[in-house]
Amino acid sequence: MIVFANTKRRIEHLQKQVWSAGYTCVCMHGDKTQQEREKGLIDFTSGKVQVMFATDVCARGLDIKGVTHVLNFDMARDVESYVHRIGRTGRAGMSGVSITFFQ
């Protein structure tokens, strides 16, 4: 599952909550070093970690196979970003689920 939010602060907060509950997860945003992003991506794609928290930095350009769920914790700021986010699931003819929270 990839969980998207609009800010790095929210992503880091969500990751800390999930981590403190005993679940492993990774956090991806633009302020991470290239090395941190690569390690997080490897951990996620290998299945070592099943949840990735991310800003829109991960919504484009990453072709990650096997993503079955996308959760938009925050509504995307525009339609194009929303489409790129939910496009992370259901790749290569596979099906997937996208859930969006909004208030």
Phi, psi and omega in degrees: 000139170248128178251118180260142171219165187278339184231151178294327178299315180293319179301313180294322178297314179298317180299316180297321179296315180293318180299316182291340175277358174100011181251138177279145180198166177238158182236127182232122173205174188294342180272357175286148176289162178302320179297318178295320179294318180295317179297316179299318179294318178297315179300321181287312184291334179280347182091359178298325178235134185260351181232130175242125173264132187209151167271184182294355175302334180261359184281341183235144171081353178256123177254088183259116180283148173085009176282117184262339183220140171235130177243120175268096180294322172247143174296138178299152184287338178209166185296320181299316178296320178301314181297318179293323178298305184290341177289353177287342177251160179071031182284151173053044176082359178277161178259160180202174182236138175234132180235137180235129173266140173209155179227000000 
